[in-house]
Amino acid sequence: MHIHPFDFSEAHYRVYAAVREAAHPEVLLDIAVLKHLDQTRAQSDVLERFLVEQGGQAVGVMEFATPYYDPKPGALEVRYHLRPEAHSLEDAVWGFLMERLAPHSPKELLAQVREDWPEYRYLLAQGFAEVERRWESVLDLHGFDPAPFERPLPPEMALRPLSELPWQEEGFQRALYALETSLLQDVPSTEPINLWPFEVWQERTLNDPNLLPEGYFLALQGEQMVGVTMLFKSSRPQTLRTGLTGVLRSHRRRGLALALKLRALEFARRYGARYIRTANHQINRPMLAINEALGFIKEPATVLLRLNPVRQKPG
Ligand SMILES: CC(C)(COP(=O)(O)OP(=O)(O)OC[C@H]1O[C@@H](n2cnc3c(N)ncnc32)[C@H](O)[C@@H]1OP(=O)(O)O)[C@@H](O)C(=O)NCCC(=O)NCCS
């Protein structure tokens, strides 16, 4: 087995994508998203990624990094994938990762894996414990009928896409950031979410190569933003991916989230997409209620795992 540092070249991204696809053909990796996240890392972020070779062939990838979506101080997120025929390398890969991350003295290690992946069982055997579960789910727009869900909007409310709003102005962006960070803090999750600073959010969201300003909808009361939902492009064929959906507490249970989702689905249909994907925490009953009613079908859960405290290797 040979281990090479990942050099962030196009060639290495291609190798990464090929290994990841061989390991998990059922969950497509959007390499453009991975690149964008890599390129928008904060200066202080840790990111060490490696390629694993055997017999001159790339058979694995592994990394440890500051968690992307929840940059918790002292936490590192670990990830590895091996081609099915290289599974016997699991112990060696894990040993290498533990040795390389030890100098960072992480307070905890996190990992996100699907419950049906071999990594899930392996990490549990290493002492990781479940923190929470999310479901990814998919709606097939063929055969979807919005009519049973359609209601008039509450008075004084309007739904507008970002493309019709001054979204390139910083004042507008700061108001949108305030809305989204306030909604994120309301997303039911086991632990509070660590928010991205404004500049990181601006770079990662508004400069996302998959951003669709026409598919990013705001609920407005006059000039006040009170709700949001958004669809992003996806490398999956005929697919759009949902980002955050949320409505301010003061405006909930008036049908705004459902109206926003319907508007986004109508956009997706016109855009030519057939599948809409979304991910929800298993404890997020309000959001799951809406998605279940619309007909989203759940896939196996993605589990957030944690190892805490990190055991140091003796000697
Ligand atoms: C989930 C959320 C967006 C719902 O917004 P909303 O505008 O209140 O939802 P709607 O009024 O459109 O609700 C439509 C239907 O969904 C279901 N629903 C909504 N909230 C619910 C709740 N708290 N409990 C149970 N069912 C709920 C109901 O069937 C409701 O219809 P009804 O009010 O006629 O009974 C809102 O609670 C929210 O912003 N939560 C925090 C952010 C979040 O978790 N976002 C999802 C993560 S991506």
The ligand as an ORCA input file, in Angstrom:
! r2SCAN-3c Opt
* xyz 0 1
  C     -40.345     23.597      8.929
  C     -40.839     25.007      8.688
  C     -40.091     25.568      7.506
  C     -42.341     24.984      8.403
  O     -42.745     26.303      8.041
  P     -44.282     26.791      8.086
  O     -44.388     27.968      7.195
  O     -44.692     26.927      9.485
  O     -45.023     25.529      7.454
  P     -46.473     25.557      6.779
  O     -47.327     26.568      7.476
  O     -46.331     25.692      5.298
  O     -46.984     24.098      7.137
  C     -47.607     23.266      6.192
  C     -48.020     21.967      6.857
  O     -46.845     21.280      7.337
  C     -47.145     20.640      8.602
  N     -46.414     21.303      9.701
  C     -45.781     22.515      9.674
  N     -45.242     22.775     10.886
  C     -45.522     21.718     11.664
  C     -45.241     21.405     13.018
  N     -44.542     22.253     13.804
  N     -45.656     20.220     13.523
  C     -46.345     19.364     12.745
  N     -46.689     19.612     11.443
  C     -46.264     20.773     10.918
  C     -48.627     20.838      8.817
  O     -49.296     19.776      8.178
  C     -48.867     22.153      8.092
  O     -50.205     22.331      7.690
  P     -51.260     22.949      8.752
  O     -50.632     24.160      9.364
  O     -52.434     23.245      7.880
  O     -51.500     21.865      9.768
  C     -40.602     25.891      9.953
  O     -41.079     25.204     11.076
  C     -39.161     26.263     10.167
  O     -38.664     27.271      9.650
  N     -38.418     25.502     10.993
  C     -37.027     25.828     11.292
  C     -36.113     25.654     10.119
  C     -36.084     24.219      9.668
  O     -36.073     23.272     10.458
  N     -36.004     24.036      8.361
  C     -35.872     22.750      7.755
  C     -34.479     22.331      7.655
  S     -33.960     22.233      5.983
*
